[in-house]
Amino acid sequence: MKALCVFSGGLDSILAAELIKAQGIDVLAIFFETPFFKAINARKSADFMGLPFKIVDIAKPHLNIVKTPPHGYGRNMNPCIDCHALMFRVAGEMLAEEGADFVITGEVLGQRPMSQNKYALDLVAAKSNIPGLLLRPLSARLLQATIPEEKGWINMSHLMDFQGRTRKPQMALAERFGIKEYPPPAGGCLLTEKAFSRRLQDLFDHQKIYGINEIELLKYGRHFRLGCNSKVIVGRNKTENQALLNLKDDRGCNLQTISEPGPVVLVYGDVSATVIEIAASLTAAYSDIKTGDTTFIKVVKNKQKYSLSTLAVGKEKFRDYMI
């Protein structure tokens, strides 16, 4: 007997896997990766548990859901109901190829008011196309019995009746299993973050065509909208500066200070002379150049390099442009 665990690497999915493993059932941890959540922490948790681990890229279908979620967003741009349904549907499609019998998840009834209430859990199960094979071990005793329970594949008395937002039952169960270290209860999904969601919505509003690279850029720097067709990204530190340089391409231009430490700045969309002048001023404003001083900014555009003189002004001048 084998189960596929839709695995985030958080405490709930760790415990769900442990409950099924304890019944002598093989568990394969599946992490569904998109630009908005990565597998680093999940892999660490799986390695710590000795769980076989597999990453499945669902970026393209997930992005379509994020743009137009049939069941709407959560507090920000997180389409949790449709996201979960997609992951469970793909997991169900993997059962035969992985030689597995059912799917498990660490969802807890009532833990998240909008996406883990009874109605939402039932809806997700129905949309997954495997409702009878989708088992939630942490709340199974409070939910409708699934095929693994009805057919005796697992012992229902060894499953849990957790509900609500408290973490105390999970922490007690972790102690029982001897689990001393686990990630804090944060989802790790960028779509739940207000600032990132605002940038993503701006991207959807202003670009009809975009790729993974444009979404990756949303993770770094300060973002400024200089009109419908122009966006400027200003690095905040050495790490972000390097990330922006790694992600830049030939479609826009990039700017850097010459005489003083400062940010890497990328410009996308309209890179007219006026836009580049504003971007140069932004570059100076977020550098170590003193306000009121004149300096030169290096500009790289279409593989051509030149310098531009600009006056360093206060950052407050650009506050209304910030996304």
DANORKA-V756840 format. One line per field, one symbol per residue. phi: phi as a letter, one per 20 degrees, with the letter a starting at -180 (. if undefined). psi: psi as a letter, one per 40 degrees, with the letter a starting at -180 (. if undefined). burial: # if it has 24 or more other C-alpha atoms within 12 Angstrom, else .. A space follows every 50 residues. Layout:
BEGIN
phi: ???
psi: ???
burial: ???
END
This chain:
BEGIN
phi: .bcedfdenegffffgffffgfemdfcdeddedcfebdegffffffffem efccdcecgffffffffcfgdmeefddeegfffffffffffffegffemd dbdcbefcgnfdgedcfgffffffffffmcgfddddgfcgfddffdggff emfceffeedcfbnefdgffffffffemeecbfffdfmeffeefffffff fffffdcedbcfffffffecmedcddpgdcccddfdafffgfffffefce fdbccbfdecfaeecdccnfdfgfffffffffgffedeffgneebddedd clmddbdcebefdffffdgfefe
psi: hiihhhhdeidddddddddddeeehihhhhhhhieehiedddddddddef hihhhhhfdddddddddghdeaiadbfhgdddddddddddddeedddefi dihiieihhedhddefidddddddddeeefdeehhgddedeeihiidddd eedihdeeiifiiaeiedddddddddefhdhiiifhdehdeehddddddd dddddehdhiaddddddeeiahhhhfidehihhhieadddddddddeiae daiiiiiddiiaihhihibhfidddddddddddddeaehiheihihhhhh hfeihiihhihhiidededeeh.
burial: .####################...###############.######..#. #####..##..##.###...#..#..################.##..#.# ############..####.######.##.###########.#####.##. ...###..#####......##.##.......##...######...##### ####.........#############...#######...##.###.##.. .#######...##########...###############.....###### #......######.#..#...##
END
